[in-house]
Amino acid sequence: MRIIIHPDYTTLSKWTAYYIAQKIKSSNPTPEKKFVLGLPTGSSPIGTYRELVKLCQEGKVSFKNVVTFNMDEYVGLPEDHPESYHYFMWHHLFSHVDIPKENVHILDGNAKDLEKECHDYEEAIRRAGGIDLFLGGIGADGHIAFNEPGSSLSSRTRIKTLTYDTRVANSRFFGNDPNKVPKTALTVGVATVMDAREVVIIINGIAKARALQKVVEEGVNHMWTVSMLQLHRHGMIVCDDDASFELKVGTVKYFKDIERENLSLPRL
Ligand code: GLP
């Protein structure tokens, strides 16, 4: 697993956006062979999305031949609700780049048959040729997408009940009332993410320091579902100094040393 440690969130966000843009460009996507990108919501990727919008508007990258699959969506929240992940994605990214609407896939938390929705989503990913790069964030408890502690590490897209911790964490978007946060969500599984040819996880801020320590310095464990990244062939964590707070000095020095040459912005 690669770990890229940036001094702060701004640098991390810019670097991650350039990294993704570079991956899209170098794959030379065409209408026949599109680049398939997995995407998260949450505050962590907002800076990256802002930079990607800038790069697209400057003509440095295009999303015309990019297909996206989002990680998750709340159950029962209308798509136009400001806290739905549909709303989030169009607001922060899709409305500002040249992606065709039909290339965007987000789980429908209002589908009549939620199990079928999850099954069809896995099928759609398969039909698209699998995901080239899955970008993710994590919760403070190390969950990826909505794969809460204890989730099967071989899970696929399904309905999940959110933990109280997650509802409290996300209540900041729902008037600080955990009871207003939907209790269930549709989410890709840990295995759905791990099937991607490459996985890039953004971990920033002191609140994620404990999770980063568990994921990097301890073993694969279903209580910290993102730790599954240790078994991925092309897994990378992009973090900031604040998030590295609980890592051993030696761990930080090691990764800073081996990635020293790779901290400058990828060329576009
Ligand atoms: C939610 C999402 C996750 C996200 C997490 C962290 O639980 N389902 O995909 O990683 O929030 O969000 P933030 O980046 O705001 O800390």
Residues whose N, C-alpha, C, O or C-beta is under 5 A from the ligand:
A	BS01	GLP	P40 T41 G42 S43 S44 D72 G137 I138 G139 H143 A145 F146
